Amino acid sequence: MSLLRFRPTFLENLKEIKVPFEDQALDSLVAGDLISLTGTMYTGRDQTHRRLCALLDEGKDLPVDLAGQLLYYVGPTPAKPGQVIGAAGPTTSYRMDAYTPRLLSLGLKGTLGKGARSQEVREAMRKSKAVYLATIGGAGALLSKCIKSSELIAFEDAGAEALFRFEVEEFPAIVINDLAGRDFYEIAATQNR
Amino acid sequence: MREIEGREITEAVKSIVIDAACGLEPDILDALVAARDRESCALSQNILDLLLINADIASRESIPVCQDTGVGVVFVLLGQDVKVIGDLYAALQEGVRSGYDEGFLRKSVCDPLTRVNTGTNTPAVIHLELEPGDQIRIFFLPKGCGSENMSGLVMLPPSAGREGIVNYVVETAVAAGPNPCPPGIVGVGIGGTFEQAAIISKKALLRPVGEKSPRADVAALEEEILSRINEKGTGVHGFGGNNSMLAVHIETCPTHIASLPVAVNIQCHAHRHKEIVL
């Protein structure tokens, strides 16, 4: 079957956003905006979150300064020889909810995953003026094309759950929670029925 | 008796482990195309387009469709006239281990308490059954846990009846929202015991996507539940529209006069599965 007849308009006219976020860049984002991210983002999922918070509990420095940064919830497949990275789509975000308010208090400005966040995280995002973005779950092969480099930063023994720094170009995402507290999943479920 | 070497089984499992991760089968691709063509929400239709392009890139370039290459679930139907030379379970596990290793697939299996990764993606979950004949049929279902985590099981009182079943399945699928990467498949197991309901709800996912139950009353139940879920408007990835789920597959099993177990096993749109016959 040829899949070439599928030509999504999604990838046209995306709002271009640099990461880490520039001052005031988040002010203009509205829940439902389709955006493309270019720049640097850090990665982390269950184990990285657990370990970052354990370091904070011990009063130690984190391996990265999260101020102004975007944290992508991903555990990629291993790169084959010659590849930058394997499949690298988002994991479900709610599992990070228990840790997110603490990381937001360090100045983290955005998180990227899939699925809705808890009320507590939404409230913490409003207080610290941070956004939550979703990208396309189960599109790991496609999204790997937007990742231009991957560097291991910490927690190597956690395997795919380690903390990496990605250089990305035109990485597609959707604004779920904006600074005004709107939630695109709530909006979509009523408006796009 | 037909003799089959353990290493032949290992090689067969390894090949389907690698193939399943990178190539979606025609049943799920056709279901996604059909959903794309009937999608009412423009954004959701765009996402379905991207998922089809993703599947195309994955199969052409041998990149996993999704980075969650799953916990390996292996259903083995062993012909009772087959004599396996060697340790069958070890041969199956070695096939899974070498497939994840050589296929550059993610190792996602860890101790439930310490959370330390086993480093091999084993042990896989193996369901072994005997059947007549001298073949071995092996079904491999790498199960992503974004969807697995949205599953549920309830022991309903028999008085809850058909309505109770419909309500529980619909509530479970709708409460999952965007988390399990919809539109996927809802595997439902009704009857049996606590564990049997769960196992047949997983087995329901092995049916070709959208194939109806051969029992007319069960097929009607599948249709009603699917339309109830899709009326709620969760849509593709929670972005709205009329494709929250692609299919509901129900398996049933006789149960105790006091019981009505209902298990719901949610599967994502990246429904990877592969079968081999030895």
HADDOCK unambig.tbl for C-alpha pairs under 7 A between the chains (distance, minus, plus):
assign (segid A and resid 3 and name CA) (segid B and resid 52 and name CA) 6.55 0.50 0.50
assign (segid A and resid 3 and name CA) (segid B and resid 53 and name CA) 6.51 0.50 0.50
assign (segid A and resid 3 and name CA) (segid B and resid 56 and name CA) 6.70 0.50 0.50
assign (segid A and resid 6 and name CA) (segid B and resid 49 and name CA) 5.37 0.50 0.50
assign (segid A and resid 7 and name CA) (segid B and resid 49 and name CA) 6.70 0.50 0.50
assign (segid A and resid 8 and name CA) (segid B and resid 46 and name CA) 4.99 0.50 0.50
assign (segid A and resid 8 and name CA) (segid B and resid 49 and name CA) 5.72 0.50 0.50
assign (segid A and resid 8 and name CA) (segid B and resid 50 and name CA) 6.69 0.50 0.50
assign (segid A and resid 9 and name CA) (segid B and resid 46 and name CA) 6.62 0.50 0.50
assign (segid A and resid 10 and name CA) (segid B and resid 46 and name CA) 5.72 0.50 0.50
assign (segid A and resid 75 and name CA) (segid B and resid 67 and name CA) 6.83 0.50 0.50
assign (segid A and resid 76 and name CA) (segid B and resid 67 and name CA) 5.30 0.50 0.50
assign (segid A and resid 77 and name CA) (segid B and resid 67 and name CA) 5.27 0.50 0.50
assign (segid A and resid 77 and name CA) (segid B and resid 104 and name CA) 6.67 0.50 0.50
assign (segid A and resid 77 and name CA) (segid B and resid 105 and name CA) 5.45 0.50 0.50
assign (segid A and resid 77 and name CA) (segid B and resid 106 and name CA) 4.57 0.50 0.50
assign (segid A and resid 78 and name CA) (segid B and resid 104 and name CA) 5.45 0.50 0.50
assign (segid A and resid 78 and name CA) (segid B and resid 105 and name CA) 6.43 0.50 0.50
assign (segid A and resid 78 and name CA) (segid B and resid 106 and name CA) 6.43 0.50 0.50
assign (segid A and resid 79 and name CA) (segid B and resid 104 and name CA) 6.95 0.50 0.50
assign (segid A and resid 80 and name CA) (segid B and resid 104 and name CA) 6.42 0.50 0.50
assign (segid A and resid 86 and name CA) (segid B and resid 63 and name CA) 6.45 0.50 0.50
assign (segid A and resid 87 and name CA) (segid B and resid 63 and name CA) 6.26 0.50 0.50
assign (segid A and resid 87 and name CA) (segid B and resid 64 and name CA) 5.68 0.50 0.50
assign (segid A and resid 87 and name CA) (segid B and resid 65 and name CA) 6.94 0.50 0.50
assign (segid A and resid 87 and name CA) (segid B and resid 66 and name CA) 5.90 0.50 0.50
assign (segid A and resid 87 and name CA) (segid B and resid 67 and name CA) 4.67 0.50 0.50
assign (segid A and resid 88 and name CA) (segid B and resid 67 and name CA) 5.39 0.50 0.50
assign (segid A and resid 89 and name CA) (segid B and resid 66 and name CA) 6.55 0.50 0.50
assign (segid A and resid 89 and name CA) (segid B and resid 67 and name CA) 6.11 0.50 0.50
assign (segid A and resid 92 and name CA) (segid B and resid 146 and name CA) 6.05 0.50 0.50
assign (segid A and resid 92 and name CA) (segid B and resid 179 and name CA) 5.93 0.50 0.50
assign (segid A and resid 114 and name CA) (segid B and resid 179 and name CA) 6.72 0.50 0.50
assign (segid A and resid 115 and name CA) (segid B and resid 178 and name CA) 4.96 0.50 0.50
assign (segid A and resid 115 and name CA) (segid B and resid 179 and name CA) 4.66 0.50 0.50
assign (segid A and resid 137 and name CA) (segid B and resid 181 and name CA) 5.83 0.50 0.50
assign (segid A and resid 138 and name CA) (segid B and resid 65 and name CA) 6.66 0.50 0.50
assign (segid A and resid 138 and name CA) (segid B and resid 66 and name CA) 4.76 0.50 0.50
assign (segid A and resid 138 and name CA) (segid B and resid 181 and name CA) 6.89 0.50 0.50
assign (segid A and resid 138 and name CA) (segid B and resid 270 and name CA) 6.05 0.50 0.50
assign (segid A and resid 139 and name CA) (segid B and resid 51 and name CA) 5.94 0.50 0.50
assign (segid A and resid 139 and name CA) (segid B and resid 54 and name CA) 5.52 0.50 0.50
assign (segid A and resid 139 and name CA) (segid B and resid 65 and name CA) 6.39 0.50 0.50
assign (segid A and resid 139 and name CA) (segid B and resid 66 and name CA) 5.87 0.50 0.50
assign (segid A and resid 140 and name CA) (segid B and resid 65 and name CA) 5.81 0.50 0.50
assign (segid A and resid 140 and name CA) (segid B and resid 66 and name CA) 4.50 0.50 0.50
assign (segid A and resid 140 and name CA) (segid B and resid 67 and name CA) 5.53 0.50 0.50
assign (segid A and resid 141 and name CA) (segid B and resid 54 and name CA) 5.79 0.50 0.50
assign (segid A and resid 141 and name CA) (segid B and resid 57 and name CA) 6.45 0.50 0.50
assign (segid A and resid 141 and name CA) (segid B and resid 58 and name CA) 5.54 0.50 0.50
assign (segid A and resid 141 and name CA) (segid B and resid 63 and name CA) 5.71 0.50 0.50
assign (segid A and resid 141 and name CA) (segid B and resid 64 and name CA) 6.15 0.50 0.50
assign (segid A and resid 141 and name CA) (segid B and resid 65 and name CA) 5.50 0.50 0.50
assign (segid A and resid 141 and name CA) (segid B and resid 66 and name CA) 6.56 0.50 0.50
assign (segid A and resid 142 and name CA) (segid B and resid 54 and name CA) 4.93 0.50 0.50
assign (segid A and resid 142 and name CA) (segid B and resid 57 and name CA) 6.70 0.50 0.50
assign (segid A and resid 185 and name CA) (segid B and resid 238 and name CA) 5.90 0.50 0.50
assign (segid A and resid 185 and name CA) (segid B and resid 239 and name CA) 6.21 0.50 0.50
assign (segid A and resid 188 and name CA) (segid B and resid 239 and name CA) 5.26 0.50 0.50
assign (segid A and resid 188 and name CA) (segid B and resid 240 and name CA) 5.01 0.50 0.50
assign (segid A and resid 189 and name CA) (segid B and resid 233 and name CA) 5.41 0.50 0.50
assign (segid A and resid 189 and name CA) (segid B and resid 234 and name CA) 5.38 0.50 0.50
assign (segid A and resid 189 and name CA) (segid B and resid 239 and name CA) 6.80 0.50 0.50
assign (segid A and resid 189 and name CA) (segid B and resid 240 and name CA) 5.09 0.50 0.50
assign (segid A and resid 192 and name CA) (segid B and resid 41 and name CA) 5.99 0.50 0.50
assign (segid A and resid 192 and name CA) (segid B and resid 240 and name CA) 4.66 0.50 0.50
assign (segid A and resid 192 and name CA) (segid B and resid 241 and name CA) 5.52 0.50 0.50
assign (segid A and resid 193 and name CA) (segid B and resid 233 and name CA) 4.68 0.50 0.50
assign (segid A and resid 193 and name CA) (segid B and resid 240 and name CA) 5.35 0.50 0.50
assign (segid A and resid 193 and name CA) (segid B and resid 241 and name CA) 4.70 0.50 0.50
assign (segid A and resid 193 and name CA) (segid B and resid 242 and name CA) 6.67 0.50 0.50
